Amino acid sequence: MKGEAKSGAACIVKPLEQAHLANHIESELPPAYGPRLLHLSEGLVHGADVFITSRSVTDLSGPAEPNVMPHKHSVSQTYMFFSPDDSLELEVEIEGKREFVRAPASVFIPARVEHALRILRGTGTVLSIVRSGNYD
């Protein structure tokens, strides 16, 4: 029936490269950055109520220019940081206060709280889960 969420195999999707995303600057990222992948969204699966992306870095030797600028969402967001060798280091800014984070770790951002993210060094993956089918 039209308007209903998909089920079964229709809910299984392969990630797509997400080249542009609001509040993210892509133009000056070093080669250590892999592409951002969109894993799940309302645009990929009708009825999906989360927006999940990931980005991996390999052997980042030092901080790049900040590429996730301060912004807010109307819903909560969770970041999860993974590293095969525990080398991934990040700076998370929440309402103007910067915190150093080393993977493995998770960060919960409540709805309407300004935040930003900067990968500092290492190898690993940042997984972002926004609790909306769209990146709002």
N, C-alpha and C positions, 0 to 999 in steps of 0.2 A: 504494500500500500504506500502511496506517495506520502512523503513527510516522516515516515518511520525510520528509525535507525537500522542500519544494516546488521546482519547477523552471519555467523559462520565464516566461510572463506572470504566474504566481502569485507570483513573487519581486519584481515591480514594484509598489511601494506609494507612495501619496501621504503626505506628513507629516501628522500629527495634532497638535492642540494638546495639550500635556502640562501641565495646570494645577498639579498637585501632584507633588512629587518629594522623597523623603527628604533631609534635611539642607539644604533650600532653603526660604527664607522669602519668600513672595510678597506679603504684605499691604501693604508700604510702598514698593513700587517706583514711581519717577516715571513720568510718561507717555512719556518717551523710550524706555522699555523696550517692546519688542514681546513677543508671546507666546513661550513656549518651545515648540519644535516637536520632536516625536518622529519621527525619520526611519526608524529601523529597530530592531527588537527581536524577541525570541522571541515576544512577544505579537502582533506584526504579521505576522511570517513564521516559520512553524514551522521550526526548525533554524537560525535566525539566531543567530550566536555573538558578536554585538556589539550594544551599546546606544548609539545615536547620537542626540544631541539638538543643537539649535542655538537661539540667541537673538540677536536683533539689537537694537541701540540706535541711535537717530537723534538727533544733536545733543545728547548728554548733556553738560550744562554743568559738572557737578561730581559728586563721589562721592555715591552713594546709600548708605543704610545697608547694611552687609554682608548679602547674602542667600544666599550659599553658605557655610554654616558649616563649621568644621573637621570632617573625616570621613575614613574610610579605606574602601577596597574590597579584596576578596580577590584582585582581578586588577589589572593595570595600566590606566591611563587616559591618554589623550592629549588635550590641549586644542590647538586651532588657532584663531588669531586673524586675522581678515581685516578690512581697512578700505579703502574706495575712495579715501580721501584721506590715509591714514596717520595719522589723528587718534585712533584708538582706543588708549586707555591703560588698563592694568589693573594690579592688585596681585595677585600669586600668593603664597600662603603655603604653604611646604613644611616640615613638621616645625617649625613655630613661627617660621621665618625668612621674612621678607617680601621679595619681589623685585618691582621695577618692570619692566613689560613693555610694549612698544609694538608694535602690529601693523604689518606682518605678522610673526608669530612662532608657534612651537609650543612646548609644554611637555609633557614626558613625566613621568608620575607612576608610579613603580614600585608593584607590589602591596604592600598593607599599610602605605603611607606616608601619614601624615596630611597633608591639604591643604585649602585653602580658596581662594576666588577672589572678587575684587571689581572690578567695572568702575568706572573712575575718571572717564573723560570721553571724548567723541568720538562717531564714527559707525562702526559696523562690526558684525561677527558673531563670536560665540564658538561654535565647534563642539566638542562633547565626544564622545569615543569611549571607551566602557568595554568592555574585552575580555571581555564576558559577554553573553549574550542578555537578561539581566535586570540591572537596576540594583542590584547587591549591595554 
